[in-house]
Amino acid sequence: MQNIIEQFKNAMLDNFINPPETVIGDGQLHRFKIEGKLNGAYVLHTDGRAAGYFEDFKQGIKIRWKLAGDFKPLTDAEKKAFAIERQRQSEQRKIEEKTRHDNATQKAAHIWNKATPAINHPYLIKKAVQPYTTRIYKGALVVPLYAENSELVSLQFIADDGSKRMMKGGKAQGSCCYIGNVTKITHDSIILICEGWATGASLYETTGYVTVVAFSSGNLTAVAGHIRKQYPDNEIIVCGDNDESGVGQQAAINAALAINGSYVVPPDIGDFNDYSLSLQVVSDDSE
């Protein structure tokens, strides 16, 4: 097993991807951070000849992999032992993950309650948007993340220079933030879904439609899924980023297809906040 994992990690390195410290060969999809952002994913099967794939969403790298060298089939006893160990690891991970999420949820509530409503912040000025759902805590702009059951589960912190970080241990997958009054959504309302908070703020200001922020391209499909469950008959538009790598566009397409919705991306490289700012510059120059 160790040889399999080492070969798998070395294959990542050969393709300019820093592997996670722990690689789990359970045949399940695992996300991992690359340079501080959750842009990596892998699947490693260890039944039969070990094989799998790994990818870097931001760079657009996706590699299929299989174990090199001679292969000796596992005996029935070895297969049973592997299955028992994978089950044990899976149950342990679930316990650890729930503990991390529970601790983060408590911390998020504490910080959110101590934070003050945002009136102004360098990031808001740079992005030319209103504060909406945000607050200020120790100089950072704070954006809330809510689970499908509307519970506050994590926070995103945005510094003056625009750098972002998620709360450690917070539940990001499937969590989102709403811009606009969800209580005013009717059966014929259009709902928008996007990646970043500033992008969502620009979309809301431009259209007036309630906008749901997924925080990353890899989270669009999960968020779109639970929005579709809440609003089965509404028109939902996934507003993707126009990435040079094509990652943002493909993520938007995948999310839209998963919920029988539609998608749109800005005409130029960037997100809809970038596009909105570029239109403002054109408008200013024409005056």
C-alpha angles and dihedrals in degrees: 000000000000091000090052093051093046092052090047093051092046089053089056091050091049087058095048095257120128105224123224117261091245122043118189120204100204100118091249129122113260126188121209139178124261113192091344097310129099094244100125132084137171144175121202122187117195098179109107113342105002113250141151143127141256135197147186108217095197096050093038092236117151120169131182114213140189132180115272126220132031117342124213113193115238119252119238089256092052092048090052091048091050091049092051092048093048090051091050092049092047093052092046092051091051091053092047093046093050090050091051092048094047092051091047092049091055092046092047091054091049094051094042091053092050094045120095126229111272114247098162138353135167090249092054090050092048092049093039094226137126122255097247109157097005136108136187124246122174091337096310126114106239123210119191124229118207129197123228089270089056093251116145103244107162147358137228117216120207119194127211091264092053097254112145136207133178123224110268112255094009120142104252103158109091093002122120148166128237126220112194134027109304091188088069094057110118131183091272097045119120115229124202127206124195142161110246133042096233088048089053092049091053092047092050093048091049099044108019089226120135105260126205118208116212095181095220142035090243090059098050097091094047093049092044089053096057093041088054090051090053094044107028096168103038127105107251121193121194108212105203132191119255099233124182087227092053092235096120093048094049092046090053091049092049093049093048093049091049092059101030089249134127134251140211135184129194116265093241133052109281137045132297092270089057089048092049091050091049090054090051090053091051090049092050092049092051094056 
